[in-house]
């Protein structure tokens, strides 16, 4: 980078006060050699590059309680634990954003693409677990009352009739306006400051319990060979709806989820990673596949605009000495996996910015 130096000699005015001692200076010649001079922002001096853009301010984590209700010393300790928790989650999900920031950024992106609360219907597919309520409440606040498709593993089971209802229920400002849907398919997982996943402390229970028991059960069965992914290629054909050998009327929803995840594993090339975070990603991709299949078959994109957000909701918990430390900061995060909007037949993708806590259109 070029050095901004000047060797000019400047004569001060007849009387000037020394800023350090207060003494008056009369007619003194002060050399300004080696004094660095930076160009003004917005102007390009000859041979000097423009200054780098100023980074946006850091997002301050949101408190669950009013700031006056807790001491500043306690907040500093809480902020340290929040940082440790964020680092631990980032090891598993590098592109996480705090829930509130994610909702603000995704709403900003979609608003700029023509989607808003008054003209679009949110279609929300989360796990039926009660701990997903903060995400659902944030979506409701941003997009109004949603059409809910919750199921085990956040799978999409609504089918043709369900997507037809979504199109019929979507608000319109005028009778000939375009129908707009904003689809969220987001499974969930819990992660602590040590990057451990799968166990979560819930209110009213002294011991931790699984956050994704259906996915953990799927992993166990997959490891012992209950699902033979190579037994019959036709059985797990992606377009087949029901596999009679995997169908259990007494556990209907879990049977459907197991088959959907097996199909997705085959589409991904097989069973190579049995970690819970990977199977959670597989569940999200399976739900995304089914939503996209419904869109391609039953949604006329010449008349409708569709936005799709595929993400993973991460419940952050600071777990220490066999219990959970309830932080006064919000500890719900969202890791965007894929996001795009199809507006008038043109697809626009968006992703998390690598340097900043925001989303950007690609």
C-alpha positions in Angstrom: 0.0 0.0 0.0 1.5 3.4 -0.9 2.8 5.6 1.9 0.8 8.9 2.4 3.7 11.2 3.2 4.5 14.9 2.6 7.8 16.8 3.0 6.2 20.3 2.8 7.1 22.8 5.5 4.2 24.7 6.9 4.4 28.1 8.7 1.9 28.4 11.5 -0.1 31.6 11.9 1.5 34.4 13.9 0.0 33.3 17.2 -1.1 29.7 18.0 -1.5 28.0 21.3 0.4 24.7 21.9 -2.2 22.1 22.5 -0.1 20.2 25.1 1.4 23.1 27.2 -0.9 26.0 26.4 2.2 28.2 25.5 1.9 30.6 22.6 4.0 29.9 19.4 5.1 32.9 17.3 6.2 32.4 13.7 7.7 28.9 14.3 8.3 26.8 11.2 7.1 23.3 12.0 8.2 20.5 9.6 5.5 18.1 8.7 7.8 15.5 7.2 6.6 11.9 7.7 3.2 13.1 8.8 0.8 10.6 7.2 -2.1 12.1 5.3 -5.1 10.0 4.3 -7.2 10.9 1.4 -10.8 11.9 2.0 -13.4 9.2 1.8 -15.1 9.2 -1.6 -12.2 10.9 -3.3 -9.3 9.2 -5.1 -6.0 10.9 -5.0 -3.6 10.3 -7.8 -1.9 6.9 -7.3 -3.7 6.3 -4.0 -6.5 3.6 -3.7 -9.8 4.3 -2.0 -10.1 3.4 1.6 -11.8 0.1 2.3 -15.5 0.0 3.0 -16.4 0.3 6.7 -17.8 -3.0 8.1 -21.3 -2.8 9.5 -21.5 -2.8 13.3 -21.6 -6.1 15.2 -25.0 -7.3 16.1 -25.5 -7.1 19.8 -27.0 -10.4 21.2 -30.6 -9.9 22.4 -31.3 -10.2 26.1 -34.2 -12.3 27.3 -34.7 -9.9 30.3 -34.6 -6.1 30.6 -31.1 -4.7 31.0 -32.0 -3.0 34.2 -33.1 -6.2 35.8 -29.5 -7.7 35.9 -26.1 -6.4 36.9 -23.5 -5.4 34.4 -20.9 -7.7 36.0 -23.3 -10.7 35.6 -23.9 -9.7 32.0 -20.1 -9.9 31.3 -20.0 -13.4 32.6 -23.1 -14.3 30.6 -21.5 -12.8 27.4 -18.4 -14.9 27.9 -20.6 -18.1 28.1 -22.6 -17.0 25.1 -19.3 -16.6 23.1 -18.2 -20.1 24.1 -21.6 -21.5 23.2 -21.5 -19.7 19.8 -18.0 -21.0 19.1 -19.1 -24.6 20.0 -22.1 -24.4 17.7 -20.0 -22.9 14.9 -17.7 -26.0 14.8 -20.8 -28.0 13.7 -22.6 -25.4 11.8 -20.2 -22.7 10.4 -22.9 -20.4 9.0 -25.2 -19.9 12.0 -27.0 -16.7 12.7 -28.9 -15.8 15.9 -32.6 -16.5 15.3 -33.6 -12.8 15.5 -30.9 -11.8 13.1 -31.8 -14.6 10.7 -35.4 -13.5 10.6 -34.5 -9.8 10.0 -32.1 -10.7 7.2 -34.3 -13.3 5.5 -37.2 -10.8 5.7 -35.1 -8.0 4.2 -33.9 -10.2 1.4 -37.4 -11.5 0.5 -38.9 -8.0 0.9 -36.5 -6.8 -1.7 -37.6 -9.6 -4.0 -41.2 -8.7 -3.7 -42.4 -10.8 -0.8 -44.1 -9.2 2.2 -46.4 -10.0 5.1 -49.5 -8.6 3.3 -49.1 -10.5 0.0 -47.4 -13.8 0.9 -48.3 -16.9 2.9 -45.7 -18.6 5.0 -45.7 -22.4 4.8 -43.8 -23.7 7.7 -42.4 -27.3 8.1 -40.7 -27.7 11.4 -40.4 -30.6 13.9 -43.5 -31.0 16.0 -41.3 -30.6 19.1 -42.4 -27.9 21.5 -38.8 -26.4 21.6 -39.3 -25.2 18.0 -41.9 -22.6 19.2 -39.4 -19.7 19.3 -38.8 -20.1 15.6 -42.4 -20.5 14.8 -43.3 -17.4 16.8 -40.6 -15.4 15.0 -42.0 -16.6 11.6 -45.5 -15.7 12.7 -44.4 -12.2 13.8 -42.6 -11.6 10.5 -45.0 -13.2 8.0 -48.4 -13.5 9.8 -50.2 -16.7 10.7 -48.6 -19.5 8.7 -49.8 -22.7 7.1 -48.2 -25.3 9.3 -46.9 -28.7 8.0 -45.1 -29.9 11.1 -44.2 -33.6 11.4 -41.5 -35.9 12.8 -38.2 -35.0 11.3 -39.7 -31.8 9.8 -40.8 -33.9 6.8 -43.2 -32.7 4.1 -46.3 -34.9 4.2 -49.0 -32.5 2.9 -49.1 -33.8 -0.6 -51.2 -32.4 -3.5 -54.2 -31.3 -1.4 -51.9 -29.5 1.1 -50.1 -27.4 -1.5 -53.5 -26.7 -3.2 -54.7 -25.3 0.1 -51.6 -23.1 0.4 -52.3 -21.6 -3.0 -55.9 -21.0 -2.1 -55.1 -19.4 1.3 -52.4 -17.1 0.2 -53.3 -13.4 0.6 -53.6 -11.1 -2.5 -53.8 -7.3 -2.6 -55.8 -7.4 -5.8 -57.7 -10.2 -7.5 -55.2 -10.4 -10.4 -52.1 -10.2 -8.2 -49.5 -13.0 -8.2 -49.9 -15.7 -5.6 -46.8 -15.8 -3.3 -45.6 -18.5 -0.9 -42.6 -18.4 1.5 -41.7 -22.0 2.4 -39.6 -22.9 5.5 -38.4 -26.5 5.8 -36.2 -26.6 8.9 -35.4 -29.6 11.1 -33.9 -28.9 14.6 -31.0 -30.0 16.7 -29.5 -29.1 20.1 -25.8 -28.2 20.6 -23.8 -27.2 23.6 -20.5 -25.2 24.1 -18.5 -28.4 23.6 -20.1 -29.1 20.2 -22.0 -32.1 21.6 -25.4 -32.7 20.0 -28.5 -34.7 20.7 -29.2 -34.1 24.4 -31.3 -31.2 25.7 -32.4 -30.1 29.1 -36.1 -29.2 29.1 -38.2 -27.2 31.6 -39.5 -29.4 34.4 -37.1 -32.3 33.8 -34.0 -32.8 35.9 -32.2 -35.0 33.4 -31.5 -34.3 29.7 -33.5 -36.1 27.0 -33.0 -36.5 23.2 -34.0 -33.6 21.0 -34.3 -35.7 17.9 -35.3 -39.1 19.2 -36.9 -40.1 15.9 -33.6 -39.3 14.0 -31.5 -41.0 16.7 -33.7 -44.1 16.4 -33.3 -44.0 12.6 -29.5 -43.9 13.0 -29.6 -47.0 15.3 -31.7 -49.0 12.9 -29.5 -48.0 10.0 -26.4 -49.1 11.8 -27.7 -52.5 12.6 -28.9 -53.1 9.1 -32.7 -52.8 9.6 -32.8 -50.7 6.4 -30.9 -52.4 3.7 -30.4 -49.7 1.2 -29.3 -52.1 -1.5 -31.9 -54.8 -1.1 -34.0 -53.7 -4.0 -33.4 -50.6 -6.1 -37.1 -50.3 -7.0 -38.1 -50.3 -3.4 -36.4 -47.0 -2.7 -37.1 -45.4 -6.0 -37.4 -41.6 -5.2 -40.8 -41.4 -6.8 -42.4 -44.3 -5.0 -44.7 -43.2 -2.2 -45.0 -46.2 0.1 -42.7 -49.2 0.7 -45.0 -52.0 2.1 -42.0 -53.6 4.0 -41.4 -50.4 5.9 -45.0 -49.4 6.5 -46.2 -49.8 10.1 -49.8 -48.7 10.7 -49.2 -48.4 14.4 -46.4 -45.9 13.8 -47.5 -44.3 10.5 -45.5 -41.1 10.6 -42.3 -42.6 11.6 -42.6 -45.2 8.9 -43.0 -42.5 6.3 -40.0 -40.6 7.7 -37.8 -43.6 7.7 -38.5 -44.3 4.0 -38.0 -40.6 3.0 -34.6 -40.5 4.7 -33.5 -43.8 3.1 -34.4 -42.4 -0.3 -32.5 -39.2 0.4 -29.4 -41.2 1.5 -29.5 -43.0 -1.8 -29.8 -39.7 -3.7 -26.8 -38.5 -1.7 -24.7 -41.5 -2.6 -25.2 -43.8 0.4 -24.7 -44.0 4.2 -21.3 -42.5 4.9 -21.8 -40.3 8.0 -23.9 -41.5 10.9 -23.5 -38.3 13.0 -26.7 -36.7 14.2 -25.9 -33.4 12.5 -25.5 -35.1 9.2 -28.7 -37.0 9.5 -30.4 -33.8 10.5 -29.1 -32.2 7.2 -30.4 -35.3 5.4 -33.8 -34.8 6.9 -33.8 -31.2 5.8 -32.8 -32.1 2.2 -35.5 -34.8 2.1 -38.2 -32.2 3.1 -36.8 -29.8 0.6 -36.9 -32.4 -2.1 -40.6 -33.1 -1.4 -41.5 -29.4 -1.3 -39.8 -28.8 -4.6 -41.5 -31.8 -6.1 -44.9 -30.4 -5.1 -43.9 -27.0 -6.5 -42.8 -28.5 -9.9 -46.0 -30.5 -10.2 -48.8 -28.3 -8.8 -47.6 -24.7 -8.8 -47.8 -22.6 -11.9 -44.8 -20.4 -11.7 -46.2 -18.2 -14.5 -48.8 -17.0 -12.0 -47.1 -17.7 -8.7 -43.9 -16.6 -6.9 -42.3 -19.0 -4.5 -39.5 -18.5 -1.9 -37.8 -21.5 -0.2 -35.7 -21.4 3.0 -34.0 -24.7 3.9 -32.3 -24.2 7.3 -31.5 -26.0 10.5 -32.8 -24.6 13.8 -30.1 -25.0 16.5 -31.0 -24.9 20.2 -28.0 -23.6 22.0 -27.5 -24.8 25.6 -24.6 -24.0 27.9 -24.4 -27.4 29.7 -22.1 -27.6 32.7 -21.7 -30.1 35.6 -24.8 -32.1 34.6 -27.1 -29.2 34.3 -27.9 -26.3 32.0 -26.9 -22.8 32.7 -29.9 -20.6 31.6 -28.3 -17.6 29.9 -30.0 -14.3 29.9 -29.2 -13.9 26.2 -31.2 -15.5 23.4 -29.6 -18.9 22.5 -31.6 -19.9 19.5 -29.7 -20.0 16.2 -30.5 -20.8 12.5 -28.0 -22.3 10.0 -29.1 -21.6 6.4 -28.5 -24.5 4.1 -30.2 -23.2 0.9 -32.3 -20.2 0.1 -33.8 -19.0 -3.1 -36.8 -17.2 -4.6 -38.5 -17.8 -8.0 -40.0 -14.5 -9.1 -41.8 -14.4 -12.5 -39.9 -17.6 -13.5 -36.4 -16.2 -12.5 -34.6 -17.9 -9.7 -32.5 -15.8 -7.3 -30.4 -17.6 -4.6 -29.2 -16.1 -1.3 -26.7 -17.2 1.3 -25.0 -16.1 4.5 -22.2 -13.6 4.0 -18.9 -15.2 4.9 -17.6 -12.1 6.9 -20.7 -10.5 8.2 -23.8 -11.5 10.2 -26.1 -11.0 7.3 -27.5 -12.7 4.2 -26.7 -11.7 0.6 -28.2 -12.4 -2.8 -25.9 -14.4 -5.0 
